[in-house]
Amino acid sequence: MKAYWKISSISEKSENGGSGSLRAKFELSEGPSKPATLAVQFIGEGSTLSGVDVELVGTGYRLSLLKKRFATGWYMADC
């Protein structure tokens, strides 16, 4: 199962001086009765992020392994 959020716009200014949070929630109404791997992905393109922390909380489910990966880069191609 995959959960995917694309953050299309992040403001350079915030009401509280640059600190805030982004929250996303989903609930399953149907699904497998056996535990399965869940992949969660957040993407922010063309934005600068600093001091980012990711937290996944599972109510009723135990999260046994959490991997975080941040990737940056500038890619150009001549065609």
MISE-159812 format. One record per atom (N, C-alpha, C): x, y, z. Coordinates in Angstrom, 3 decimals. Layout:
// residues N
+----------+----------+----------+
!     east !    north !       up !
+----------+----------+----------+
!        X !        Y !        Z !
...
+----------+----------+----------+
***
This chain:
// residues 79
+----------+----------+----------+
!     east !    north !       up !
+----------+----------+----------+
!    0.845 !   -1.166 !    0.000 !
!    0.000 !    0.000 !    0.000 !
!    0.892 !    1.232 !    0.000 !
!    0.484 !    2.263 !   -0.721 !
!    1.237 !    3.506 !   -0.763 !
!    0.325 !    4.681 !   -0.450 !
!    0.853 !    5.622 !    0.286 !
!    0.193 !    6.909 !    0.518 !
!    1.134 !    7.966 !   -0.036 !
!    0.626 !    8.884 !   -0.831 !
!    1.468 !    9.817 !   -1.569 !
!    0.878 !   11.219 !   -1.493 !
!    1.677 !   12.183 !   -1.066 !
!    1.264 !   13.583 !   -1.028 !
!    2.291 !   14.392 !   -1.808 !
!    1.844 !   15.260 !   -2.684 !
!    2.738 !   16.165 !   -3.387 !
!    2.453 !   17.572 !   -2.886 !
!    3.458 !   18.195 !   -2.327 !
!    3.331 !   19.540 !   -1.777 !
!    3.674 !   20.502 !   -2.905 !
!    2.669 !   21.110 !   -3.495 !
!    2.890 !   21.926 !   -4.690 !
!    3.365 !   23.338 !   -4.369 !
!    3.085 !   23.832 !   -3.194 !
!    3.464 !   25.200 !   -2.868 !
!    3.747 !   25.323 !   -1.377 !
!    4.910 !   25.856 !   -1.064 !
!    5.268 !   26.129 !    0.330 !
!    5.601 !   27.613 !    0.417 !
!    4.926 !   28.310 !    1.271 !
!    5.124 !   29.745 !    1.406 !
!    6.478 !   30.048 !    2.030 !
!    7.100 !   31.127 !    1.561 !
!    8.368 !   31.557 !    2.141 !
!    8.160 !   32.236 !    3.489 !
!    6.965 !   32.706 !    3.744 !
!    6.671 !   33.402 !    4.991 !
!    5.571 !   32.658 !    5.727 !
!    5.668 !   32.660 !    7.032 !
!    4.619 !   32.027 !    7.825 !
!    4.174 !   32.979 !    8.925 !
!    3.039 !   32.679 !    9.490 !
!    2.481 !   33.540 !   10.529 !
!    3.287 !   33.492 !   11.815 !
!    3.994 !   32.391 !   12.062 !
!    4.710 !   32.250 !   13.336 !
!    6.226 !   32.217 !   13.151 !
!    6.747 !   32.921 !   12.170 !
!    8.185 !   33.076 !   12.034 !
!    8.906 !   31.894 !   11.411 !
!    8.251 !   31.130 !   10.591 !
!    8.932 !   30.062 !    9.868 !
!    8.796 !   28.680 !   10.459 !
!    8.042 !   28.547 !   11.526 !
!    7.875 !   27.236 !   12.146 !
!    6.428 !   26.806 !   12.008 !
!    6.225 !   25.589 !   11.611 !
!    4.854 !   25.126 !   11.458 !
!    4.817 !   23.635 !   11.222 !
!    3.678 !   23.152 !   10.812 !
!    3.562 !   21.719 !   10.578 !
!    2.623 !   21.455 !    9.415 !
!    2.839 !   20.338 !    8.794 !
!    1.982 !   19.843 !    7.735 !
!    1.489 !   18.484 !    8.191 !
!    0.187 !   18.299 !    8.192 !
!   -0.364 !   17.034 !    8.672 !
!   -1.257 !   16.430 !    7.606 !
!   -1.174 !   15.142 !    7.497 !
!   -2.034 !   14.410 !    6.563 !
!   -2.550 !   13.176 !    7.280 !
!   -3.782 !   12.810 !    6.984 !
!   -4.396 !   11.683 !    7.679 !
!   -5.221 !   10.880 !    6.693 !
!   -5.202 !    9.581 !    6.853 !
!   -6.108 !    8.740 !    6.090 !
!   -6.520 !    7.556 !    6.946 !
!   -7.699 !    7.054 !    6.687 !
!   -8.220 !    5.892 !    7.397 !
!   -8.669 !    4.866 !    6.374 !
!   -8.407 !    3.613 !    6.660 !
!   -8.807 !    2.535 !    5.766 !
!  -10.162 !    1.998 !    6.187 !
!  -11.085 !    1.926 !    5.247 !
!  -12.390 !    1.340 !    5.545 !
!  -12.403 !   -0.152 !    5.237 !
!  -11.525 !   -0.573 !    4.338 !
!  -11.374 !   -1.984 !    4.001 !
!   -9.902 !   -2.245 !    3.753 !
!   -9.516 !   -3.473 !    3.850 !
!   -8.128 !   -3.787 !    3.564 !
!   -7.766 !   -5.183 !    4.002 !
!   -6.502 !   -5.522 !    3.826 !
!   -6.065 !   -6.864 !    4.212 !
!   -6.093 !   -7.037 !    5.727 !
!   -6.343 !   -8.254 !    6.163 !
!   -6.373 !   -8.514 !    7.601 !
!   -4.983 !   -8.820 !    8.141 !
!   -4.028 !   -9.020 !    7.253 !
!   -2.648 !   -9.274 !    7.663 !
!   -1.849 !   -7.979 !    7.547 !
!   -0.865 !   -7.790 !    8.440 !
!   -0.024 !   -6.592 !    8.333 !
!    0.689 !   -6.560 !    6.986 !
!    0.783 !   -5.388 !    6.411 !
!    1.451 !   -5.220 !    5.124 !
!    2.353 !   -3.994 !    5.187 !
!    3.283 !   -3.925 !    4.255 !
!    4.187 !   -2.789 !    4.185 !
!    3.432 !   -1.555 !    3.702 !
!    3.678 !   -0.446 !    4.360 !
!    3.065 !    0.826 !    3.992 !
!    4.177 !    1.789 !    3.608 !
!    4.078 !    2.396 !    2.444 !
!    5.045 !    3.399 !    2.001 !
!    4.361 !    4.757 !    2.008 !
!    4.974 !    5.723 !    2.663 !
!    4.443 !    7.086 !    2.730 !
!    5.484 !    8.003 !    2.124 !
!    5.055 !    8.890 !    1.223 !
!    6.001 !    9.745 !    0.522 !
!    5.474 !   11.169 !    0.473 !
!    6.330 !   12.120 !    0.856 !
!    6.035 !   13.542 !    0.756 !
!    7.032 !   14.142 !   -0.226 !
!    6.556 !   14.931 !   -1.172 !
!    7.433 !   15.541 !   -2.166 !
!    7.190 !   17.044 !   -2.182 !
!    8.253 !   17.816 !   -2.096 !
!    8.172 !   19.262 !   -2.246 !
!    9.186 !   19.691 !   -3.290 !
!    8.737 !   20.094 !   -4.470 !
!    9.640 !   20.469 !   -5.557 !
!    9.801 !   21.979 !   -5.618 !
!   11.026 !   22.425 !   -5.853 !
!   11.286 !   23.848 !   -6.009 !
!   11.153 !   24.637 !   -4.729 !
!   11.290 !   23.982 !   -3.587 !
!   11.153 !   24.655 !   -2.298 !
!   12.369 !   24.368 !   -1.438 !
!   12.668 !   25.275 !   -0.549 !
!   13.747 !   25.077 !    0.406 !
!   13.141 !   24.675 !    1.736 !
!   13.604 !   23.569 !    2.265 !
!   13.127 !   23.082 !    3.557 !
!   14.304 !   23.023 !    4.515 !
!   14.098 !   23.455 !    5.742 !
!   15.145 !   23.344 !    6.754 !
!   14.507 !   22.930 !    8.067 !
!   15.235 !   22.184 !    8.851 !
!   14.726 !   21.726 !   10.135 !
!   13.535 !   20.805 !   10.006 !
!   13.521 !   19.988 !    8.975 !
!   12.379 !   19.115 !    8.710 !
!   12.469 !   17.858 !    9.557 !
!   11.364 !   17.482 !   10.156 !
!   11.272 !   16.218 !   10.875 !
!    9.990 !   15.530 !   10.432 !
!   10.061 !   14.239 !   10.274 !
!    8.915 !   13.452 !    9.836 !
!    8.512 !   12.518 !   10.958 !
!    7.232 !   12.484 !   11.259 !
!    6.729 !   11.595 !   12.306 !
!    5.511 !   10.857 !   11.776 !
!    5.527 !    9.553 !   11.907 !
!    4.372 !    8.732 !   11.550 !
!    3.816 !    8.125 !   12.827 !
!    2.544 !    8.301 !   13.036 !
!    1.892 !    7.776 !   14.230 !
!    0.806 !    6.821 !   13.786 !
!    0.840 !    5.617 !   14.301 !
!   -0.176 !    4.630 !   13.939 !
!   -1.048 !    4.299 !   15.134 !
!   -2.306 !    4.668 !   15.077 !
!   -3.247 !    4.342 !   16.136 !
!   -3.741 !    2.924 !   15.912 !
!   -3.474 !    2.063 !   16.844 !
!   -3.900 !    0.677 !   16.707 !
!   -2.937 !   -0.178 !   15.916 !
!   -1.902 !    0.442 !   15.333 !
!   -0.903 !   -0.298 !   14.569 !
!    0.466 !    0.018 !   15.127 !
!    1.319 !   -0.965 !   15.116 !
!    2.686 !   -0.766 !   15.593 !
!    3.582 !   -0.534 !   14.388 !
!    4.308 !    0.567 !   14.396 !
!    5.263 !    0.853 !   13.333 !
!    6.612 !    0.304 !   13.767 !
!    7.047 !   -0.771 !   13.119 !
!    8.253 !   -1.442 !   13.577 !
!    9.517 !   -0.927 !   12.909 !
!    9.409 !   -0.325 !   11.742 !
!   10.590 !    0.157 !   11.036 !
!   10.233 !    1.444 !   10.314 !
!   11.000 !    2.471 !   10.560 !
!   10.761 !    3.757 !    9.919 !
!   12.056 !    4.202 !    9.258 !
!   12.025 !    4.374 !    7.953 !
!   13.190 !    4.848 !    7.208 !
!   12.881 !    6.231 !    6.665 !
!   13.821 !    7.140 !    6.841 !
!   13.671 !    8.492 !    6.310 !
!   14.738 !    8.697 !    5.236 !
!   14.339 !    9.337 !    4.139 !
!   15.294 !    9.620 !    3.076 !
!   14.981 !   10.993 !    2.506 !
!   15.988 !   11.826 !    2.452 !
!   15.851 !   13.142 !    1.851 !
!   16.767 !   13.195 !    0.635 !
!   16.255 !   13.641 !   -0.478 !
!   17.040 !   13.728 !   -1.702 !
!   16.943 !   15.144 !   -2.254 !
!   18.072 !   15.653 !   -2.689 !
!   18.101 !   16.983 !   -3.291 !
!   18.903 !   16.902 !   -4.580 !
!   18.797 !   17.911 !   -5.365 !
!   19.627 !   17.935 !   -6.562 !
!   19.105 !   18.888 !   -7.610 !
!   19.942 !   19.132 !   -8.568 !
!   19.606 !   19.965 !   -9.710 !
!   20.009 !   19.166 !  -10.927 !
!   19.057 !   18.837 !  -11.730 !
!   19.316 !   17.978 !  -12.876 !
!   18.987 !   18.740 !  -14.154 !
!   19.916 !   18.728 !  -15.093 !
!   19.705 !   19.402 !  -16.368 !
!   20.068 !   18.439 !  -17.488 !
!   19.376 !   18.559 !  -18.600 !
!   19.674 !   17.710 !  -19.755 !
!   19.555 !   18.543 !  -21.024 !
!   20.513 !   18.373 !  -21.927 !
!   20.440 !   19.011 !  -23.244 !
!   19.789 !   18.048 !  -24.208 !
!   18.775 !   18.513 !  -24.900 !
!   18.091 !   17.655 !  -25.874 !
!   18.182 !   18.254 !  -27.252 !
+----------+----------+----------+
***
